[in-house]
Amino acid sequence: MNIHSKIALRNLLISTLPQLAEFYEHVRLLRFSRKWRTQGWSVPLPYLIKRSILKAEALRNRAEILIETGTFLGDTPWFFRRDFQQIISIEVDPTLVALAKKRFRQWPNVSILEGDSATILPKILPDLKGRIAFWLDGHYSAGITGRGKKDCPIWEELGAITNSCQDQWTLLIDDARCFGTDPAYPTIEEVRTFLTNRSTEHSFRVENDVIFFTPTNLTNHR
């Protein structure tokens, strides 16, 4: 059985036995907690915590739409499948796209788009209405993760978001530890400068391996 067949089987088991998948997730978190107890808090964090961080920001900003770059296995849309009116996940690898589309075929609020986020985002954002939460995780991470023209298309993604969003939006970027340490990534200060020059209505911070650019004042939905 090749790796993609294993992913398909895994996704089927998760959809059939969601309680078992949640139990495994909690066991994995317990293992991390034991490590933190002896070695202290460290990154990268388990996905449950990162998704909880994203959920807290989305709730605070009353986001109706979630846009993710880098679908990979589809676990983030699966985690949030009941929490947003619309979820859009962008993946550059055709095989991972096919697996994710199969996984979400019974969830009409979840759309899996094939292509490079650098080109997809400018096409879809002008037509979206509603508060958006962005989770940018489309950077290449070796293995079977998707790889576009650039290992880290963050400038194109940020340009599309700051140029095209019609309503209030909040932005979270995963893997902050890579920014300024991996040659494919800009520095955190470069990202800070770009974003703060584009919007005075958001605040910038870095916590728990995540870059945040979130609204300073929440307004009623238009």
Rosetta constraint file for C-alpha pairs under 8 A:
AtomPair CA 1 CA 5 HARMONIC 5.99 0.50
AtomPair CA 1 CA 6 HARMONIC 6.57 0.50
AtomPair CA 2 CA 6 HARMONIC 6.37 0.50
AtomPair CA 3 CA 7 HARMONIC 6.31 0.50
AtomPair CA 4 CA 8 HARMONIC 6.28 0.50
AtomPair CA 4 CA 95 HARMONIC 7.76 0.50
AtomPair CA 4 CA 96 HARMONIC 7.95 0.50
AtomPair CA 4 CA 99 HARMONIC 7.99 0.50
AtomPair CA 5 CA 9 HARMONIC 6.25 0.50
AtomPair CA 6 CA 10 HARMONIC 6.02 0.50
AtomPair CA 7 CA 11 HARMONIC 6.10 0.50
AtomPair CA 7 CA 73 HARMONIC 7.33 0.50
AtomPair CA 7 CA 99 HARMONIC 7.80 0.50
AtomPair CA 8 CA 12 HARMONIC 6.25 0.50
AtomPair CA 8 CA 99 HARMONIC 6.39 0.50
AtomPair CA 9 CA 13 HARMONIC 6.26 0.50
AtomPair CA 10 CA 14 HARMONIC 6.24 0.50
AtomPair CA 11 CA 15 HARMONIC 6.25 0.50
AtomPair CA 11 CA 103 HARMONIC 6.59 0.50
AtomPair CA 12 CA 16 HARMONIC 6.08 0.50
AtomPair CA 12 CA 103 HARMONIC 7.51 0.50
AtomPair CA 13 CA 17 HARMONIC 5.70 0.50
AtomPair CA 13 CA 18 HARMONIC 7.68 0.50
AtomPair CA 14 CA 18 HARMONIC 5.03 0.50
AtomPair CA 14 CA 20 HARMONIC 7.45 0.50
AtomPair CA 14 CA 21 HARMONIC 5.67 0.50
AtomPair CA 17 CA 21 HARMONIC 6.69 0.50
AtomPair CA 18 CA 22 HARMONIC 6.24 0.50
AtomPair CA 19 CA 23 HARMONIC 6.13 0.50
AtomPair CA 20 CA 24 HARMONIC 6.26 0.50
AtomPair CA 21 CA 25 HARMONIC 6.24 0.50
AtomPair CA 22 CA 26 HARMONIC 6.26 0.50
AtomPair CA 23 CA 27 HARMONIC 6.23 0.50
AtomPair CA 24 CA 28 HARMONIC 6.17 0.50
AtomPair CA 25 CA 29 HARMONIC 6.27 0.50
AtomPair CA 25 CA 48 HARMONIC 7.22 0.50
AtomPair CA 26 CA 30 HARMONIC 6.21 0.50
AtomPair CA 27 CA 31 HARMONIC 6.42 0.50
AtomPair CA 28 CA 32 HARMONIC 6.48 0.50
AtomPair CA 28 CA 46 HARMONIC 7.90 0.50
AtomPair CA 29 CA 33 HARMONIC 6.23 0.50
AtomPair CA 29 CA 46 HARMONIC 6.73 0.50
AtomPair CA 29 CA 48 HARMONIC 7.59 0.50
AtomPair CA 30 CA 34 HARMONIC 6.34 0.50
AtomPair CA 31 CA 35 HARMONIC 6.45 0.50
AtomPair CA 32 CA 36 HARMONIC 6.17 0.50
AtomPair CA 32 CA 46 HARMONIC 7.52 0.50
AtomPair CA 33 CA 37 HARMONIC 6.07 0.50
AtomPair CA 34 CA 38 HARMONIC 6.61 0.50
AtomPair CA 35 CA 39 HARMONIC 5.79 0.50
AtomPair CA 35 CA 40 HARMONIC 7.21 0.50
AtomPair CA 36 CA 40 HARMONIC 4.28 0.50
AtomPair CA 36 CA 41 HARMONIC 4.97 0.50
AtomPair CA 36 CA 42 HARMONIC 7.13 0.50
AtomPair CA 37 CA 41 HARMONIC 7.86 0.50
AtomPair CA 43 CA 208 HARMONIC 6.97 0.50
AtomPair CA 43 CA 209 HARMONIC 6.46 0.50
AtomPair CA 44 CA 175 HARMONIC 7.52 0.50
AtomPair CA 44 CA 209 HARMONIC 6.65 0.50
AtomPair CA 45 CA 49 HARMONIC 6.57 0.50
AtomPair CA 45 CA 50 HARMONIC 6.65 0.50
AtomPair CA 45 CA 208 HARMONIC 7.51 0.50
AtomPair CA 45 CA 209 HARMONIC 7.66 0.50
AtomPair CA 46 CA 50 HARMONIC 6.68 0.50
AtomPair CA 47 CA 51 HARMONIC 6.00 0.50
AtomPair CA 48 CA 52 HARMONIC 6.11 0.50
AtomPair CA 49 CA 53 HARMONIC 6.19 0.50
AtomPair CA 50 CA 54 HARMONIC 6.31 0.50
AtomPair CA 51 CA 55 HARMONIC 6.02 0.50
AtomPair CA 51 CA 76 HARMONIC 7.19 0.50
AtomPair CA 51 CA 79 HARMONIC 7.82 0.50
AtomPair CA 52 CA 56 HARMONIC 6.15 0.50
AtomPair CA 53 CA 57 HARMONIC 6.48 0.50
AtomPair CA 54 CA 58 HARMONIC 6.12 0.50
AtomPair CA 54 CA 135 HARMONIC 7.66 0.50
AtomPair CA 54 CA 172 HARMONIC 7.34 0.50
AtomPair CA 55 CA 59 HARMONIC 6.05 0.50
AtomPair CA 56 CA 60 HARMONIC 6.12 0.50
AtomPair CA 57 CA 61 HARMONIC 6.16 0.50
AtomPair CA 57 CA 170 HARMONIC 7.74 0.50
AtomPair CA 58 CA 62 HARMONIC 5.83 0.50
AtomPair CA 58 CA 63 HARMONIC 5.10 0.50
AtomPair CA 58 CA 133 HARMONIC 5.94 0.50
AtomPair CA 58 CA 170 HARMONIC 7.55 0.50
AtomPair CA 59 CA 63 HARMONIC 6.38 0.50
AtomPair CA 61 CA 131 HARMONIC 7.74 0.50
AtomPair CA 61 CA 169 HARMONIC 7.86 0.50
AtomPair CA 61 CA 170 HARMONIC 7.18 0.50
AtomPair CA 61 CA 215 HARMONIC 7.65 0.50
AtomPair CA 61 CA 218 HARMONIC 6.75 0.50
AtomPair CA 62 CA 131 HARMONIC 6.96 0.50
AtomPair CA 63 CA 84 HARMONIC 7.52 0.50
AtomPair CA 63 CA 130 HARMONIC 7.54 0.50
AtomPair CA 63 CA 131 HARMONIC 4.69 0.50
AtomPair CA 63 CA 132 HARMONIC 5.23 0.50
AtomPair CA 63 CA 133 HARMONIC 5.77 0.50
AtomPair CA 63 CA 169 HARMONIC 7.58 0.50
AtomPair CA 64 CA 84 HARMONIC 5.33 0.50
AtomPair CA 64 CA 85 HARMONIC 5.52 0.50
AtomPair CA 64 CA 86 HARMONIC 6.77 0.50
AtomPair CA 64 CA 130 HARMONIC 6.16 0.50
AtomPair CA 64 CA 131 HARMONIC 5.36 0.50
AtomPair CA 64 CA 132 HARMONIC 6.12 0.50
AtomPair CA 64 CA 133 HARMONIC 7.76 0.50
AtomPair CA 65 CA 84 HARMONIC 5.74 0.50
AtomPair CA 65 CA 85 HARMONIC 6.06 0.50
AtomPair CA 65 CA 86 HARMONIC 4.88 0.50
AtomPair CA 65 CA 87 HARMONIC 5.76 0.50
AtomPair CA 65 CA 88 HARMONIC 7.78 0.50
AtomPair CA 65 CA 130 HARMONIC 6.83 0.50
AtomPair CA 65 CA 131 HARMONIC 6.20 0.50
AtomPair CA 65 CA 132 HARMONIC 4.69 0.50
AtomPair CA 65 CA 133 HARMONIC 6.20 0.50
AtomPair CA 66 CA 84 HARMONIC 6.67 0.50
AtomPair CA 66 CA 86 HARMONIC 6.46 0.50
AtomPair CA 66 CA 87 HARMONIC 4.77 0.50
AtomPair CA 66 CA 88 HARMONIC 6.26 0.50
AtomPair CA 66 CA 132 HARMONIC 5.78 0.50
AtomPair CA 66 CA 133 HARMONIC 4.91 0.50
AtomPair CA 66 CA 134 HARMONIC 5.99 0.50
AtomPair CA 66 CA 135 HARMONIC 7.53 0.50
AtomPair CA 67 CA 87 HARMONIC 5.93 0.50
AtomPair CA 67 CA 88 HARMONIC 4.80 0.50
AtomPair CA 67 CA 89 HARMONIC 5.77 0.50
AtomPair CA 67 CA 90 HARMONIC 7.92 0.50
AtomPair CA 67 CA 132 HARMONIC 7.10 0.50
AtomPair CA 67 CA 133 HARMONIC 6.28 0.50
AtomPair CA 67 CA 134 HARMONIC 4.92 0.50
AtomPair CA 67 CA 135 HARMONIC 6.23 0.50
AtomPair CA 68 CA 87 HARMONIC 7.87 0.50
AtomPair CA 68 CA 88 HARMONIC 6.27 0.50
AtomPair CA 68 CA 89 HARMONIC 4.61 0.50
AtomPair CA 68 CA 90 HARMONIC 6.25 0.50
AtomPair CA 68 CA 134 HARMONIC 5.97 0.50
AtomPair CA 68 CA 135 HARMONIC 4.76 0.50
AtomPair CA 68 CA 136 HARMONIC 5.78 0.50
AtomPair CA 68 CA 137 HARMONIC 6.99 0.50
AtomPair CA 68 CA 138 HARMONIC 7.93 0.50
AtomPair CA 69 CA 89 HARMONIC 5.79 0.50
AtomPair CA 69 CA 90 HARMONIC 4.84 0.50
AtomPair CA 69 CA 91 HARMONIC 6.54 0.50
AtomPair CA 69 CA 117 HARMONIC 6.27 0.50
AtomPair CA 69 CA 135 HARMONIC 6.59 0.50
AtomPair CA 69 CA 136 HARMONIC 5.06 0.50
AtomPair CA 69 CA 137 HARMONIC 5.31 0.50
AtomPair CA 69 CA 138 HARMONIC 4.58 0.50
AtomPair CA 70 CA 89 HARMONIC 6.95 0.50
AtomPair CA 70 CA 90 HARMONIC 5.72 0.50
AtomPair CA 70 CA 91 HARMONIC 5.00 0.50
AtomPair CA 70 CA 92 HARMONIC 7.49 0.50
AtomPair CA 70 CA 136 HARMONIC 7.31 0.50
AtomPair CA 70 CA 137 HARMONIC 5.23 0.50
AtomPair CA 70 CA 138 HARMONIC 3.85 0.50
AtomPair CA 70 CA 139 HARMONIC 7.13 0.50
AtomPair CA 70 CA 146 HARMONIC 7.25 0.50
AtomPair CA 71 CA 75 HARMONIC 7.80 0.50
AtomPair CA 71 CA 76 HARMONIC 7.60 0.50
AtomPair CA 71 CA 77 HARMONIC 7.97 0.50
AtomPair CA 71 CA 89 HARMONIC 5.63 0.50
AtomPair CA 71 CA 90 HARMONIC 5.89 0.50
AtomPair CA 71 CA 91 HARMONIC 5.14 0.50
AtomPair CA 71 CA 96 HARMONIC 7.66 0.50
AtomPair CA 71 CA 97 HARMONIC 7.67 0.50
AtomPair CA 71 CA 100 HARMONIC 7.68 0.50
AtomPair CA 71 CA 112 HARMONIC 7.83 0.50
AtomPair CA 71 CA 138 HARMONIC 7.65 0.50
AtomPair CA 72 CA 91 HARMONIC 6.93 0.50
AtomPair CA 72 CA 96 HARMONIC 6.17 0.50
AtomPair CA 72 CA 145 HARMONIC 6.06 0.50
AtomPair CA 72 CA 146 HARMONIC 7.13 0.50
AtomPair CA 73 CA 96 HARMONIC 6.83 0.50
AtomPair CA 73 CA 99 HARMONIC 7.79 0.50
AtomPair CA 73 CA 100 HARMONIC 6.76 0.50
AtomPair CA 74 CA 78 HARMONIC 6.24 0.50
AtomPair CA 74 CA 100 HARMONIC 5.69 0.50
AtomPair CA 74 CA 103 HARMONIC 7.91 0.50
AtomPair CA 75 CA 79 HARMONIC 6.06 0.50
AtomPair CA 76 CA 80 HARMONIC 6.41 0.50
AtomPair CA 77 CA 81 HARMONIC 5.56 0.50
AtomPair CA 77 CA 87 HARMONIC 6.81 0.50
AtomPair CA 77 CA 89 HARMONIC 7.30 0.50
AtomPair CA 77 CA 110 HARMONIC 7.23 0.50
AtomPair CA 80 CA 84 HARMONIC 6.79 0.50
AtomPair CA 81 CA 87 HARMONIC 7.44 0.50
AtomPair CA 81 CA 107 HARMONIC 7.50 0.50
AtomPair CA 81 CA 109 HARMONIC 7.60 0.50
AtomPair CA 81 CA 110 HARMONIC 7.02 0.50
AtomPair CA 84 CA 109 HARMONIC 7.89 0.50
AtomPair CA 85 CA 109 HARMONIC 6.27 0.50
AtomPair CA 86 CA 109 HARMONIC 4.81 0.50
AtomPair CA 86 CA 110 HARMONIC 6.10 0.50
AtomPair CA 86 CA 111 HARMONIC 7.89 0.50
AtomPair CA 87 CA 109 HARMONIC 6.05 0.50
AtomPair CA 87 CA 110 HARMONIC 4.69 0.50
AtomPair CA 87 CA 111 HARMONIC 6.14 0.50
AtomPair CA 88 CA 110 HARMONIC 6.00 0.50
AtomPair CA 88 CA 111 HARMONIC 4.86 0.50
AtomPair CA 88 CA 112 HARMONIC 6.01 0.50
AtomPair CA 88 CA 113 HARMONIC 7.20 0.50
AtomPair CA 89 CA 110 HARMONIC 7.74 0.50
AtomPair CA 89 CA 111 HARMONIC 6.30 0.50
AtomPair CA 89 CA 112 HARMONIC 4.98 0.50
AtomPair CA 89 CA 113 HARMONIC 6.15 0.50
AtomPair CA 90 CA 112 HARMONIC 5.94 0.50
AtomPair CA 90 CA 113 HARMONIC 4.80 0.50
AtomPair CA 90 CA 114 HARMONIC 5.99 0.50
AtomPair CA 90 CA 115 HARMONIC 6.70 0.50
AtomPair CA 90 CA 116 HARMONIC 7.36 0.50
AtomPair CA 90 CA 117 HARMONIC 6.17 0.50
AtomPair CA 90 CA 120 HARMONIC 7.67 0.50
AtomPair CA 91 CA 96 HARMONIC 7.26 0.50
AtomPair CA 91 CA 97 HARMONIC 6.11 0.50
AtomPair CA 91 CA 112 HARMONIC 7.32 0.50
AtomPair CA 91 CA 113 HARMONIC 6.31 0.50
AtomPair CA 91 CA 114 HARMONIC 5.24 0.50
AtomPair CA 91 CA 115 HARMONIC 5.89 0.50
AtomPair CA 91 CA 116 HARMONIC 6.78 0.50
AtomPair CA 91 CA 117 HARMONIC 7.35 0.50
AtomPair CA 91 CA 138 HARMONIC 7.55 0.50
AtomPair CA 91 CA 146 HARMONIC 6.79 0.50
AtomPair CA 92 CA 97 HARMONIC 7.53 0.50
AtomPair CA 92 CA 114 HARMONIC 5.54 0.50
AtomPair CA 92 CA 115 HARMONIC 4.42 0.50
AtomPair CA 92 CA 116 HARMONIC 5.07 0.50
AtomPair CA 92 CA 117 HARMONIC 7.51 0.50
AtomPair CA 92 CA 146 HARMONIC 5.45 0.50
AtomPair CA 92 CA 147 HARMONIC 6.57 0.50
AtomPair CA 92 CA 148 HARMONIC 6.21 0.50
AtomPair CA 93 CA 97 HARMONIC 6.22 0.50
AtomPair CA 93 CA 114 HARMONIC 7.26 0.50
AtomPair CA 93 CA 115 HARMONIC 7.52 0.50
AtomPair CA 93 CA 145 HARMONIC 7.60 0.50
AtomPair CA 93 CA 146 HARMONIC 4.77 0.50
AtomPair CA 93 CA 147 HARMONIC 7.04 0.50
AtomPair CA 94 CA 98 HARMONIC 6.24 0.50
AtomPair CA 94 CA 114 HARMONIC 6.64 0.50
AtomPair CA 95 CA 99 HARMONIC 6.34 0.50
AtomPair CA 96 CA 100 HARMONIC 6.12 0.50
AtomPair CA 96 CA 146 HARMONIC 7.93 0.50
AtomPair CA 97 CA 101 HARMONIC 6.07 0.50
AtomPair CA 97 CA 112 HARMONIC 6.65 0.50
AtomPair CA 97 CA 113 HARMONIC 7.30 0.50
AtomPair CA 97 CA 114 HARMONIC 6.16 0.50
AtomPair CA 98 CA 102 HARMONIC 6.25 0.50
AtomPair CA 99 CA 103 HARMONIC 6.25 0.50
AtomPair CA 100 CA 104 HARMONIC 6.27 0.50
AtomPair CA 100 CA 112 HARMONIC 6.83 0.50
AtomPair CA 101 CA 105 HARMONIC 5.87 0.50
AtomPair CA 101 CA 111 HARMONIC 7.71 0.50
AtomPair CA 101 CA 112 HARMONIC 6.06 0.50
AtomPair CA 104 CA 108 HARMONIC 7.62 0.50
AtomPair CA 104 CA 110 HARMONIC 6.59 0.50
AtomPair CA 104 CA 111 HARMONIC 7.96 0.50
AtomPair CA 115 CA 119 HARMONIC 7.36 0.50
AtomPair CA 115 CA 120 HARMONIC 6.41 0.50
AtomPair CA 116 CA 120 HARMONIC 6.10 0.50
AtomPair CA 116 CA 148 HARMONIC 5.81 0.50
AtomPair CA 116 CA 149 HARMONIC 7.75 0.50
AtomPair CA 117 CA 121 HARMONIC 5.61 0.50
AtomPair CA 117 CA 138 HARMONIC 7.30 0.50
AtomPair CA 117 CA 153 HARMONIC 7.47 0.50
AtomPair CA 117 CA 157 HARMONIC 6.66 0.50
AtomPair CA 118 CA 122 HARMONIC 7.42 0.50
AtomPair CA 118 CA 153 HARMONIC 6.11 0.50
AtomPair CA 118 CA 154 HARMONIC 7.97 0.50
AtomPair CA 118 CA 156 HARMONIC 5.04 0.50
AtomPair CA 118 CA 157 HARMONIC 5.49 0.50
AtomPair CA 118 CA 160 HARMONIC 7.86 0.50
AtomPair CA 119 CA 123 HARMONIC 6.93 0.50
AtomPair CA 119 CA 156 HARMONIC 7.97 0.50
AtomPair CA 120 CA 124 HARMONIC 6.46 0.50
AtomPair CA 121 CA 125 HARMONIC 5.87 0.50
AtomPair CA 121 CA 157 HARMONIC 6.79 0.50
AtomPair CA 121 CA 160 HARMONIC 6.10 0.50
AtomPair CA 121 CA 161 HARMONIC 7.50 0.50
AtomPair CA 122 CA 126 HARMONIC 7.27 0.50
AtomPair CA 122 CA 160 HARMONIC 5.08 0.50
AtomPair CA 122 CA 161 HARMONIC 7.70 0.50
AtomPair CA 122 CA 164 HARMONIC 6.94 0.50
AtomPair CA 124 CA 128 HARMONIC 6.81 0.50
AtomPair CA 125 CA 160 HARMONIC 7.65 0.50
AtomPair CA 125 CA 161 HARMONIC 7.36 0.50
AtomPair CA 125 CA 164 HARMONIC 5.73 0.50
AtomPair CA 125 CA 165 HARMONIC 5.89 0.50
AtomPair CA 125 CA 166 HARMONIC 7.87 0.50
AtomPair CA 126 CA 164 HARMONIC 5.28 0.50
AtomPair CA 126 CA 165 HARMONIC 6.25 0.50
AtomPair CA 126 CA 166 HARMONIC 6.69 0.50
AtomPair CA 128 CA 165 HARMONIC 7.68 0.50
AtomPair CA 128 CA 166 HARMONIC 7.26 0.50
AtomPair CA 129 CA 166 HARMONIC 6.57 0.50
AtomPair CA 129 CA 167 HARMONIC 6.44 0.50
AtomPair CA 130 CA 166 HARMONIC 7.87 0.50
AtomPair CA 130 CA 167 HARMONIC 5.73 0.50
AtomPair CA 130 CA 168 HARMONIC 7.33 0.50
AtomPair CA 130 CA 221 HARMONIC 7.37 0.50
AtomPair CA 131 CA 167 HARMONIC 5.67 0.50
AtomPair CA 131 CA 168 HARMONIC 5.06 0.50
AtomPair CA 131 CA 169 HARMONIC 5.49 0.50
AtomPair CA 131 CA 221 HARMONIC 7.48 0.50
AtomPair CA 132 CA 167 HARMONIC 7.56 0.50
AtomPair CA 132 CA 168 HARMONIC 6.69 0.50
AtomPair CA 132 CA 169 HARMONIC 4.67 0.50
AtomPair CA 132 CA 170 HARMONIC 6.40 0.50
AtomPair CA 133 CA 169 HARMONIC 5.79 0.50
AtomPair CA 133 CA 170 HARMONIC 4.91 0.50
AtomPair CA 133 CA 171 HARMONIC 5.96 0.50
AtomPair CA 133 CA 172 HARMONIC 7.77 0.50
AtomPair CA 134 CA 169 HARMONIC 7.56 0.50
AtomPair CA 134 CA 170 HARMONIC 6.21 0.50
AtomPair CA 134 CA 171 HARMONIC 4.76 0.50
AtomPair CA 134 CA 172 HARMONIC 5.94 0.50
AtomPair CA 134 CA 173 HARMONIC 7.92 0.50
AtomPair CA 135 CA 171 HARMONIC 6.46 0.50
AtomPair CA 135 CA 172 HARMONIC 5.09 0.50
AtomPair CA 135 CA 173 HARMONIC 5.82 0.50
AtomPair CA 135 CA 174 HARMONIC 7.17 0.50
AtomPair CA 136 CA 171 HARMONIC 7.81 0.50
AtomPair CA 136 CA 172 HARMONIC 6.35 0.50
AtomPair CA 136 CA 173 HARMONIC 4.70 0.50
AtomPair CA 136 CA 174 HARMONIC 6.15 0.50
AtomPair CA 137 CA 173 HARMONIC 6.42 0.50
AtomPair CA 137 CA 174 HARMONIC 5.46 0.50
AtomPair CA 137 CA 175 HARMONIC 7.63 0.50
AtomPair CA 138 CA 146 HARMONIC 7.81 0.50
AtomPair CA 138 CA 152 HARMONIC 7.11 0.50
AtomPair CA 138 CA 153 HARMONIC 7.47 0.50
AtomPair CA 139 CA 147 HARMONIC 7.49 0.50
AtomPair CA 139 CA 151 HARMONIC 5.47 0.50
AtomPair CA 139 CA 152 HARMONIC 4.46 0.50
AtomPair CA 139 CA 153 HARMONIC 6.70 0.50
AtomPair CA 139 CA 154 HARMONIC 7.80 0.50
AtomPair CA 140 CA 145 HARMONIC 6.07 0.50
AtomPair CA 140 CA 146 HARMONIC 6.14 0.50
AtomPair CA 140 CA 147 HARMONIC 5.32 0.50
AtomPair CA 140 CA 148 HARMONIC 7.78 0.50
AtomPair CA 140 CA 151 HARMONIC 4.90 0.50
AtomPair CA 140 CA 152 HARMONIC 6.49 0.50
AtomPair CA 141 CA 145 HARMONIC 5.95 0.50
AtomPair CA 147 CA 151 HARMONIC 6.18 0.50
AtomPair CA 150 CA 184 HARMONIC 7.97 0.50
AtomPair CA 151 CA 184 HARMONIC 6.27 0.50
AtomPair CA 152 CA 184 HARMONIC 6.05 0.50
AtomPair CA 152 CA 185 HARMONIC 6.01 0.50
AtomPair CA 153 CA 157 HARMONIC 6.31 0.50
AtomPair CA 154 CA 158 HARMONIC 5.99 0.50
AtomPair CA 154 CA 185 HARMONIC 7.89 0.50
AtomPair CA 155 CA 159 HARMONIC 5.96 0.50
AtomPair CA 156 CA 160 HARMONIC 6.18 0.50
AtomPair CA 157 CA 161 HARMONIC 6.28 0.50
AtomPair CA 158 CA 162 HARMONIC 6.06 0.50
AtomPair CA 158 CA 195 HARMONIC 7.79 0.50
AtomPair CA 159 CA 163 HARMONIC 5.95 0.50
AtomPair CA 160 CA 164 HARMONIC 5.73 0.50
AtomPair CA 160 CA 165 HARMONIC 7.94 0.50
AtomPair CA 161 CA 165 HARMONIC 5.68 0.50
AtomPair CA 162 CA 195 HARMONIC 7.93 0.50
AtomPair CA 162 CA 198 HARMONIC 6.59 0.50
AtomPair CA 162 CA 199 HARMONIC 7.73 0.50
AtomPair CA 165 CA 169 HARMONIC 7.32 0.50
AtomPair CA 167 CA 221 HARMONIC 7.93 0.50
AtomPair CA 167 CA 222 HARMONIC 7.71 0.50
AtomPair CA 168 CA 215 HARMONIC 7.69 0.50
AtomPair CA 168 CA 221 HARMONIC 8.00 0.50
AtomPair CA 169 CA 214 HARMONIC 7.43 0.50
AtomPair CA 169 CA 215 HARMONIC 7.23 0.50
AtomPair CA 170 CA 212 HARMONIC 7.95 0.50
AtomPair CA 170 CA 213 HARMONIC 6.21 0.50
AtomPair CA 170 CA 214 HARMONIC 4.70 0.50
AtomPair CA 170 CA 215 HARMONIC 6.33 0.50
AtomPair CA 171 CA 212 HARMONIC 5.87 0.50
AtomPair CA 171 CA 213 HARMONIC 5.06 0.50
AtomPair CA 171 CA 214 HARMONIC 6.02 0.50
AtomPair CA 172 CA 210 HARMONIC 6.46 0.50
AtomPair CA 172 CA 211 HARMONIC 5.53 0.50
AtomPair CA 172 CA 212 HARMONIC 4.72 0.50
AtomPair CA 172 CA 213 HARMONIC 6.45 0.50
AtomPair CA 173 CA 210 HARMONIC 5.56 0.50
AtomPair CA 173 CA 211 HARMONIC 4.93 0.50
AtomPair CA 173 CA 212 HARMONIC 6.65 0.50
AtomPair CA 174 CA 209 HARMONIC 6.56 0.50
AtomPair CA 174 CA 210 HARMONIC 4.89 0.50
AtomPair CA 174 CA 211 HARMONIC 6.64 0.50
AtomPair CA 175 CA 179 HARMONIC 7.63 0.50
AtomPair CA 175 CA 209 HARMONIC 5.37 0.50
AtomPair CA 175 CA 210 HARMONIC 6.02 0.50
AtomPair CA 176 CA 188 HARMONIC 7.60 0.50
AtomPair CA 176 CA 206 HARMONIC 7.41 0.50
AtomPair CA 176 CA 209 HARMONIC 4.66 0.50
AtomPair CA 176 CA 210 HARMONIC 5.13 0.50
AtomPair CA 176 CA 211 HARMONIC 5.87 0.50
AtomPair CA 177 CA 181 HARMONIC 7.14 0.50
AtomPair CA 177 CA 209 HARMONIC 5.80 0.50
AtomPair CA 178 CA 182 HARMONIC 5.35 0.50
AtomPair CA 178 CA 185 HARMONIC 6.76 0.50
AtomPair CA 179 CA 185 HARMONIC 5.16 0.50
AtomPair CA 179 CA 186 HARMONIC 5.59 0.50
AtomPair CA 179 CA 187 HARMONIC 4.85 0.50
AtomPair CA 179 CA 188 HARMONIC 5.59 0.50
AtomPair CA 180 CA 185 HARMONIC 6.25 0.50
AtomPair CA 180 CA 186 HARMONIC 5.67 0.50
AtomPair CA 180 CA 187 HARMONIC 3.88 0.50
AtomPair CA 180 CA 188 HARMONIC 6.32 0.50
AtomPair CA 181 CA 185 HARMONIC 7.50 0.50
AtomPair CA 181 CA 187 HARMONIC 7.65 0.50
AtomPair CA 186 CA 190 HARMONIC 6.26 0.50
AtomPair CA 186 CA 191 HARMONIC 6.90 0.50
AtomPair CA 187 CA 191 HARMONIC 6.48 0.50
AtomPair CA 188 CA 192 HARMONIC 6.07 0.50
AtomPair CA 189 CA 193 HARMONIC 6.09 0.50
AtomPair CA 190 CA 194 HARMONIC 6.21 0.50
AtomPair CA 191 CA 195 HARMONIC 6.17 0.50
AtomPair CA 192 CA 196 HARMONIC 5.98 0.50
AtomPair CA 192 CA 204 HARMONIC 6.66 0.50
AtomPair CA 193 CA 197 HARMONIC 6.02 0.50
AtomPair CA 194 CA 198 HARMONIC 6.42 0.50
AtomPair CA 195 CA 199 HARMONIC 6.29 0.50
AtomPair CA 195 CA 213 HARMONIC 7.76 0.50
AtomPair CA 196 CA 200 HARMONIC 6.12 0.50
AtomPair CA 196 CA 202 HARMONIC 7.43 0.50
AtomPair CA 196 CA 203 HARMONIC 7.61 0.50
AtomPair CA 196 CA 204 HARMONIC 7.42 0.50
AtomPair CA 201 CA 215 HARMONIC 5.77 0.50
AtomPair CA 201 CA 216 HARMONIC 5.74 0.50
AtomPair CA 201 CA 217 HARMONIC 7.09 0.50
AtomPair CA 202 CA 213 HARMONIC 5.88 0.50
AtomPair CA 202 CA 214 HARMONIC 4.97 0.50
AtomPair CA 202 CA 215 HARMONIC 4.18 0.50
AtomPair CA 202 CA 216 HARMONIC 5.11 0.50
AtomPair CA 202 CA 217 HARMONIC 7.99 0.50
AtomPair CA 203 CA 212 HARMONIC 7.73 0.50
AtomPair CA 203 CA 213 HARMONIC 5.41 0.50
AtomPair CA 203 CA 214 HARMONIC 5.46 0.50
AtomPair CA 203 CA 215 HARMONIC 6.34 0.50
AtomPair CA 203 CA 216 HARMONIC 6.02 0.50
AtomPair CA 204 CA 211 HARMONIC 7.52 0.50
AtomPair CA 204 CA 212 HARMONIC 5.65 0.50
AtomPair CA 204 CA 213 HARMONIC 4.64 0.50
AtomPair CA 204 CA 214 HARMONIC 6.86 0.50
AtomPair CA 205 CA 211 HARMONIC 6.10 0.50
AtomPair CA 205 CA 212 HARMONIC 5.26 0.50
AtomPair CA 205 CA 213 HARMONIC 6.73 0.50
AtomPair CA 206 CA 210 HARMONIC 5.73 0.50
AtomPair CA 206 CA 211 HARMONIC 4.54 0.50
AtomPair CA 206 CA 212 HARMONIC 5.97 0.50
AtomPair CA 207 CA 211 HARMONIC 6.62 0.50
AtomPair CA 207 CA 212 HARMONIC 7.72 0.50
